[in-house]
Amino acid sequence: MFGLTFAQETSVELELLHAADSLQTASQYDSAVQVYEKAIQIAEGKSNKAVIVGAYNGIGLTHIALSKYQLAESTIRKSIKIGNSLVDKNHPMLAGAYVSLGYCYSHMQRIRDAIDNYEIGIGMFRAGIGEENKQCAEAYSRLGAAYYLLGNSSQQAIELLEQSISIYHKLNMSQTLEMARVFNDLANVLQDEQRFDQAIELHGQSLSIKKSQLEPLHPEIGVSNYNLGRIYYSMGDYTKASEHYQITLEVDLHTFGPDHRW
């Protein structure tokens, strides 16, 4: 969750905020929204604007997870409007809301708007708490992915994704699923650059991390094998491509069932 872990005070509303974040991570979206709304209710009574900002941001991210992008945009904009009244103009809750808005715009294919908001959020993180934190690392990776989607900014995408990786290394997060996602994104950029050996290495690292933390038939295992299959197919190594595609098929059959419309 962008920006929700930096509040220092202990309070009921903050505890609720973290509880809602955990529910959202577990994909328990209805329950998460209910707890976010409870946090807002209590925070409003105490004029705790930082928690209100974080809670509306969390609700917005929940809407993104449910593909309700218009609703997510309006909710996150509400979070930002409240956040702009905070005394600390670089408050991490506000920075996180800008990054979340960028994430929303990425899903809406409004890539330029996404980039603008990612850069605002990163600037706030850097001015407020510095960039060596999980939230800023994730923001760099989202920004890199957005530049990749522009189609003509591969080098900028690579630099931003490498910056994200560097921060995760400094935070001792080298074997986390967050790092696996960045490896995957960077590998996709390198594949488009026809730097196949580097792409294979990164996809392999991503897959290794996922295997260590996820079930063998988790969808993310399928994603990595599909990406490796694409590279080997592009290289003309159809045997290895077939091996990875077969694993992808097994995962998809487990996830969606044999009657799924592919």
C-alpha positions in Angstrom: 0.0 0.0 0.0 1.5 3.3 -1.1 2.3 5.5 1.9 0.4 3.8 4.6 3.3 2.6 6.8 4.9 5.9 7.8 2.6 7.4 10.3 4.4 7.3 13.7 1.6 7.8 16.2 -0.3 4.9 17.7 -4.1 5.3 17.5 -7.2 3.2 17.0 -7.7 4.8 13.6 -4.2 4.0 12.5 -4.5 0.4 13.7 -7.7 0.1 11.6 -5.9 1.5 8.6 -3.3 -1.2 8.9 -5.9 -3.8 9.4 -7.7 -2.7 6.3 -4.5 -2.8 4.4 -3.9 -6.4 5.4 -7.5 -7.3 4.3 -6.9 -5.7 1.0 -3.6 -7.6 0.5 -5.6 -10.8 1.2 -8.1 -9.8 -1.5 -10.9 -9.4 1.1 -12.1 -6.3 -0.5 -15.5 -5.8 1.0 -14.2 -6.2 4.5 -11.3 -3.9 3.7 -13.6 -1.1 2.6 -15.7 -1.5 5.7 -12.6 -1.1 7.9 -11.2 1.8 5.9 -14.6 3.6 6.4 -14.5 2.9 10.1 -11.0 4.4 10.3 -12.2 7.5 8.4 -15.2 7.8 10.8 -12.9 7.8 13.9 -10.2 9.9 12.3 -12.7 12.6 11.3 -13.7 12.9 15.0 -10.1 13.5 15.9 -9.2 15.6 12.8 -6.5 13.1 12.0 -6.2 14.1 8.3 -3.3 11.8 7.6 -5.2 8.7 8.4 -8.2 10.0 6.4 -5.9 10.5 3.4 -4.5 7.0 3.8 -7.9 5.4 4.2 -9.4 7.1 1.1 -6.3 6.1 -0.8 -6.8 2.5 0.4 -10.4 2.5 -0.8 -9.3 3.8 -4.1 -6.7 1.0 -4.5 -9.4 -1.5 -3.6 -11.5 -0.1 -6.5 -8.5 -0.5 -8.8 -8.2 -4.2 -7.8 -11.9 -4.6 -8.7 -11.3 -2.8 -12.1 -13.6 0.1 -11.0 -11.2 2.7 -12.3 -13.5 5.7 -12.5 -14.6 5.2 -8.9 -11.0 4.7 -7.9 -9.9 7.9 -9.6 -12.6 10.0 -7.8 -11.8 8.4 -4.4 -8.0 8.9 -4.7 -8.6 12.5 -5.9 -10.6 13.0 -2.7 -7.6 11.6 -0.7 -5.3 14.1 -2.5 -7.6 17.0 -1.9 -7.7 16.3 1.8 -3.9 15.6 1.8 -3.1 19.0 0.3 -4.5 20.6 3.5 -1.9 18.8 5.6 0.8 20.9 7.3 3.5 18.6 5.9 3.2 19.2 2.1 5.5 16.1 1.5 3.6 13.8 3.9 4.1 10.2 2.8 0.4 9.6 2.9 -0.1 12.3 0.3 2.9 11.1 -1.7 1.3 7.6 -1.7 -2.0 8.9 -2.9 -0.3 10.6 -6.0 1.4 7.3 -6.8 -1.9 5.4 -6.4 -3.5 7.9 -8.8 -0.7 7.2 -11.3 -1.4 3.5 -10.8 -5.0 4.1 -11.6 -4.2 6.0 -14.8 -1.9 3.2 -15.9 -4.8 0.8 -15.8 -6.9 3.4 -17.7 -4.2 3.6 -20.4 -3.7 7.3 -19.6 0.0 6.8 -19.5 1.1 10.4 -19.6 -1.2 11.2 -16.7 0.2 8.2 -14.9 3.8 9.4 -15.3 3.0 12.9 -14.1 1.4 11.5 -10.9 4.1 9.0 -10.3 6.8 11.7 -10.6 4.9 14.0 -8.2 4.7 11.2 -5.6 8.3 10.2 -6.0 9.3 13.8 -5.6 7.4 14.1 -2.4 8.9 10.9 -1.0 12.4 12.1 -1.8 11.8 15.5 -0.2 10.1 14.1 2.8 11.5 10.8 3.9 14.1 10.0 1.2 13.9 7.3 -1.4 15.3 4.3 0.4 12.0 2.8 1.4 9.6 0.2 0.1 7.0 2.7 -1.2 9.5 4.7 -3.2 11.0 1.6 -4.7 7.6 0.4 -5.8 6.8 3.9 -7.2 10.0 3.8 -9.3 9.1 0.4 -10.7 5.6 1.6 -11.6 7.0 4.7 -13.3 9.5 2.5 -15.2 6.6 0.3 -16.3 4.7 3.4 -17.5 7.6 4.6 -19.6 7.8 1.1 -21.1 4.2 1.4 -22.1 4.9 4.6 -24.0 6.7 2.4 -26.5 9.7 4.8 -27.2 11.2 5.2 -23.8 12.9 1.8 -23.1 16.2 3.3 -21.8 14.3 5.4 -19.3 12.2 2.4 -18.3 15.4 0.4 -17.7 17.0 3.1 -15.6 13.9 3.4 -13.4 13.5 -0.3 -12.9 17.2 -0.7 -12.0 16.8 2.1 -9.5 13.9 0.2 -7.9 16.0 -2.9 -7.8 18.9 -1.0 -6.2 16.6 0.3 -3.4 15.1 -3.2 -2.8 18.6 -4.6 -2.4 19.5 -1.8 0.1 16.4 -2.7 2.1 17.3 -6.4 2.1 14.3 -7.2 0.0 16.1 -9.2 -2.7 14.1 -12.3 -2.2 10.6 -10.7 -2.0 7.7 -10.9 -4.4 8.1 -7.2 -5.0 11.5 -7.8 -6.3 10.3 -10.6 -8.4 7.8 -8.3 -10.1 10.4 -5.7 -10.9 12.7 -8.5 -12.3 9.8 -9.5 -14.5 9.1 -6.0 -15.7 12.8 -5.3 -16.5 13.1 -8.6 -18.3 10.1 -7.7 -20.6 11.8 -4.4 -21.5 15.1 -6.2 -22.3 13.3 -8.8 -24.4 11.8 -6.1 -26.5 15.4 -4.8 -26.9 16.3 -8.3 -28.0 18.7 -8.7 -25.1 17.4 -12.2 -24.7 20.2 -13.7 -22.4 19.7 -10.9 -19.9 15.9 -11.2 -20.1 16.1 -15.0 -19.5 18.3 -14.5 -16.5 15.9 -12.0 -14.9 12.8 -14.0 -15.6 14.7 -17.0 -14.1 15.4 -15.0 -11.0 11.8 -13.8 -10.8 10.6 -17.4 -11.1 13.0 -18.7 -8.5 11.7 -16.1 -6.0 8.1 -17.0 -6.8 8.7 -20.8 -6.4 10.2 -20.2 -3.0 7.1 -18.3 -1.7 4.1 -19.5 -3.7 2.3 -22.7 -4.4 3.5 -24.6 -7.5 0.3 -23.9 -9.4 0.0 -20.2 -8.4 -0.9 -17.9 -11.3 2.3 -16.0 -10.9 4.3 -19.2 -11.6 2.3 -19.4 -14.9 3.1 -15.8 -15.8 6.9 -16.4 -15.4 6.9 -19.6 -17.4 4.8 -18.0 -20.1 7.3 -15.1 -20.3 10.2 -17.6 -20.6 8.4 -19.5 -23.2 7.9 -16.3 -25.3 11.6 -15.6 -25.2 12.7 -19.1 -26.1 10.2 -19.1 -29.0 11.6 -15.8 -30.2 15.1 -17.3 -30.1 13.9 -20.4 -32.1 14.4 -22.8 -29.2 11.0 -24.4 -29.6 11.7 -27.3 -27.2 12.4 -25.1 -24.2 9.5 -22.8 -25.3 7.2 -25.8 -25.3 8.4 -26.9 -21.8 7.5 -23.5 -20.3 4.2 -23.2 -22.2 3.2 -26.7 -20.9 3.7 -25.5 -17.3 1.7 -22.3 -18.1 -1.1 -24.5 -19.4 -1.1 -26.7 -16.3 -1.3 -23.6 -14.1 -4.1 -22.0 -16.2 -6.1 -25.3 -16.1 -5.7 -25.4 -12.3 -6.7 -21.7 -12.0 -9.5 -21.4 -14.5 -10.6 -25.0 -15.2 -10.9 -26.8 -18.6 -14.1 -24.9 -19.6 -12.5 -21.5 -19.5 -12.7 -19.5 -22.7 -9.0 -18.9 -23.6 
